[in-house]
Amino acid sequence: MLPGRTHVPHDCRVVADVLTRIGDKWSVFVVMLLGEKDCRFSELQRAASSISKRMLTLTLRRLERDGLIERTVFSTLPPSVHYALTPLGRSLRGPIDMLGHWVVDHQKEIVAARERFDAHSPGRRHDL
């Protein structure tokens, strides 16, 4: 809880809902890509070659619904659709960058902790 704030259960649900959205790997990836430049759907799909067309579509719709990206349709033949971060989406870049740097800075510690855990937990699933 933040200093000076009282715990409100509704706030927890809202925070959990938004963290679920922005915490999934494809949302983070799309936000990072669009932070570099606006992209067409096909550019996003090429950059994230392991994502299915359906999952990319769902991810984009969810991010658009949350106000993090905007979708612009150009009436060309065939129609061209471009995606861009909104100001709200751009404000998410800083925290994502910080988290990414934290992971890089602590990667060796995380790997070592996993190895210690795995060594002391024979027979347990390691894909947690």
Sequence and secondary structure as in RCSB ss.txt:
>XXXX:A:sequence
MLPGRTHVPHDCRVVADVLTRIGDKWSVFVVMLLGEKDCRFSELQRAASSISKRMLTLTLRRLERDGLIERTVFS
TLPPSVHYALTPLGRSLRGPIDMLGHWVVDHQKEIVAARERFDAHSPGRRHDL
>XXXX:A:secstr
  TT    HHHHHHHHHHHHHHHSHHHHHHHHHHHH  EEHHHHHHHTTTS HHHHHHHHHHHHHTTSEEEEEE 
 SS EEEEEE HHHHHHHHHHHHHHHHHHHHHHHHHHHHHHHHHT TTS S  
